[in-house]
Amino acid sequence: MKTRLVQASVSALILIAFCAVFLRPLSQNALAQSRTISSARNTGVPGKPVTIPLTLKLKESDSTPELQMIDLTVIEDGEPQTILSTRALGTNWPLTLAVLIQDDVVPSIGLEMRTIADFIRNLPRGSRVLVGYIRVGSLQVRQKFTTDLDKAARALRPPTGLASMAPYNPYVEVVEALRRFEAQPYGRRAILMVSDGLDISRGVELSSSTQSIDLQRAINDAQRQSVAVYTFYAPTAATLGNSALYGNAQSALQRLTQETGGRAFFQGSGIPVSFDSFVKELSSSLERQIALTYLSTHTNKGFHRIEVRSSTPGVKITYPPGYTSK
């Protein structure tokens, strides 16, 4: 009996010694970790929600993949971010759209206003549309944002086609139009811009897409407002037949759309035969849109680069490469 008690006592002492040596540091580490987690929760990780438009499609087809089957990862400034939500948009989700027509494009573009009007009338119910004309002076708004799609469609008129109506440059008035999105609800946001895209306000030699200050402002503001810009190229007297100028102009439109998650539409360097194919492809792109919201851990001002990846095979993603935080 005594032997058993001695053995039990020895075992207890060994167990106590083991706990003292091994478990105490472990409990201290756990406590430190607990305090760190508690402190982080109380302090709160700095962050802000950012919403970006994405267009998804299968690389080998025109079909739209099922959103729930797609794995997405967002990286901002080289660091993974937490996705808060992804909303499938498509044909039934309202769109906030500004239609901007450059007033000095060639007069034949006036024949395409009916095509654009039909596009507006066929937007999802609840969509809001603004109609404005880019011209000398400031943006001429013929129709403020309205949910009356027929009224917005009827606000369209043929462009004057007069060189005297040419704007200082089209991007100044794109920036003006973007300010009007501030009072609009978040969700699908887009600009449809019919323009030659040329900025010679600071001279022909500074008309390239990388040297236009106002183009960069338009890109920054569109990214900040989560507005995807789509453009239909239409020449003016300045760009028609001038290879150097229309090259710079089209490059500017291409850059504007690529950096905002939209798309530029061209039919060579001349006057488009019809906008029918443009509208058909634009409608198809809008059907594949989703809105992705993530928590950005970068609260500093300036440009933040975005990369969106998918491990789902065959998925092609179009998205803005970043945004500018003020």
ChimeraX attribute file (.defattr): number of C-alpha atoms within 10 A of each C-alpha:
attribute: neighborCount
match mode: 1-to-1
recipient: residues
	/A:1	6
	/A:2	7
	/A:3	8
	/A:4	9
	/A:5	10
	/A:6	11
	/A:7	12
	/A:8	12
	/A:9	12
	/A:10	12
	/A:11	12
	/A:12	12
	/A:13	12
	/A:14	12
	/A:15	12
	/A:16	12
	/A:17	12
	/A:18	12
	/A:19	13
	/A:20	11
	/A:21	11
	/A:22	10
	/A:23	13
	/A:24	12
	/A:25	12
	/A:26	12
	/A:27	11
	/A:28	11
	/A:29	12
	/A:30	12
	/A:31	12
	/A:32	12
	/A:33	12
	/A:34	12
	/A:35	12
	/A:36	12
	/A:37	12
	/A:38	12
	/A:39	11
	/A:40	11
	/A:41	10
	/A:42	9
	/A:43	9
	/A:44	9
	/A:45	9
	/A:46	10
	/A:47	13
	/A:48	12
	/A:49	12
	/A:50	16
	/A:51	23
	/A:52	27
	/A:53	27
	/A:54	24
	/A:55	20
	/A:56	24
	/A:57	19
	/A:58	15
	/A:59	13
	/A:60	9
	/A:61	10
	/A:62	12
	/A:63	12
	/A:64	18
	/A:65	17
	/A:66	10
	/A:67	14
	/A:68	8
	/A:69	8
	/A:70	13
	/A:71	12
	/A:72	15
	/A:73	14
	/A:74	20
	/A:75	16
	/A:76	20
	/A:77	15
	/A:78	11
	/A:79	12
	/A:80	16
	/A:81	17
	/A:82	14
	/A:83	17
	/A:84	12
	/A:85	12
	/A:86	18
	/A:87	14
	/A:88	18
	/A:89	20
	/A:90	20
	/A:91	17
	/A:92	13
	/A:93	19
	/A:94	18
	/A:95	24
	/A:96	23
	/A:97	24
	/A:98	27
	/A:99	24
	/A:100	25
	/A:101	27
	/A:102	29
	/A:103	29
	/A:104	27
	/A:105	29
	/A:106	21
	/A:107	15
	/A:108	16
	/A:109	22
	/A:110	16
	/A:111	14
	/A:112	16
	/A:113	18
	/A:114	16
	/A:115	15
	/A:116	19
	/A:117	19
	/A:118	14
	/A:119	17
	/A:120	22
	/A:121	18
	/A:122	14
	/A:123	20
	/A:124	15
	/A:125	15
	/A:126	15
	/A:127	22
	/A:128	23
	/A:129	27
	/A:130	24
	/A:131	24
	/A:132	24
	/A:133	24
	/A:134	29
	/A:135	24
	/A:136	19
	/A:137	11
	/A:138	13
	/A:139	21
	/A:140	17
	/A:141	17
	/A:142	15
	/A:143	18
	/A:144	15
	/A:145	21
	/A:146	17
	/A:147	17
	/A:148	15
	/A:149	24
	/A:150	15
	/A:151	15
	/A:152	22
	/A:153	23
	/A:154	16
	/A:155	16
	/A:156	21
	/A:157	18
	/A:158	17
	/A:159	22
	/A:160	19
	/A:161	19
	/A:162	15
	/A:163	16
	/A:164	11
	/A:165	17
	/A:166	21
	/A:167	23
	/A:168	17
	/A:169	21
	/A:170	29
	/A:171	24
	/A:172	19
	/A:173	25
	/A:174	25
	/A:175	20
	/A:176	14
	/A:177	24
	/A:178	19
	/A:179	14
	/A:180	13
	/A:181	21
	/A:182	10
	/A:183	8
	/A:184	12
	/A:185	11
	/A:186	15
	/A:187	20
	/A:188	22
	/A:189	24
	/A:190	26
	/A:191	23
	/A:192	21
	/A:193	25
	/A:194	22
	/A:195	23
	/A:196	29
	/A:197	32
	/A:198	29
	/A:199	27
	/A:200	19
	/A:201	14
	/A:202	13
	/A:203	8
	/A:204	13
	/A:205	9
	/A:206	15
	/A:207	22
	/A:208	19
	/A:209	22
	/A:210	13
	/A:211	14
	/A:212	19
	/A:213	15
	/A:214	18
	/A:215	25
	/A:216	19
	/A:217	16
	/A:218	23
	/A:219	27
	/A:220	23
	/A:221	22
	/A:222	30
	/A:223	25
	/A:224	20
	/A:225	22
	/A:226	25
	/A:227	28
	/A:228	27
	/A:229	27
	/A:230	24
	/A:231	26
	/A:232	24
	/A:233	28
	/A:234	28
	/A:235	27
	/A:236	25
	/A:237	15
	/A:238	16
	/A:239	22
	/A:240	17
	/A:241	13
	/A:242	11
	/A:243	11
	/A:244	12
	/A:245	22
	/A:246	23
	/A:247	17
	/A:248	23
	/A:249	23
	/A:250	28
	/A:251	17
	/A:252	26
	/A:253	26
	/A:254	21
	/A:255	18
	/A:256	28
	/A:257	22
	/A:258	20
	/A:259	22
	/A:260	31
	/A:261	26
	/A:262	27
	/A:263	22
	/A:264	22
	/A:265	22
	/A:266	17
	/A:267	15
	/A:268	10
	/A:269	18
	/A:270	15
	/A:271	17
	/A:272	19
	/A:273	11
	/A:274	14
	/A:275	21
	/A:276	14
	/A:277	12
	/A:278	20
	/A:279	17
	/A:280	11
	/A:281	13
	/A:282	20
	/A:283	16
	/A:284	16
	/A:285	20
	/A:286	20
	/A:287	18
	/A:288	21
	/A:289	25
	/A:290	21
	/A:291	19
	/A:292	19
	/A:293	18
	/A:294	21
	/A:295	19
	/A:296	22
	/A:297	17
	/A:298	16
	/A:299	12
	/A:300	11
	/A:301	9
	/A:302	12
	/A:303	15
	/A:304	17
	/A:305	14
	/A:306	20
	/A:307	16
	/A:308	16
	/A:309	14
	/A:310	14
	/A:311	10
	/A:312	13
	/A:313	10
	/A:314	13
	/A:315	18
	/A:316	15
	/A:317	18
	/A:318	19
	/A:319	21
	/A:320	25
	/A:321	17
	/A:322	21
	/A:323	24
	/A:324	18
	/A:325	15
	/A:326	11
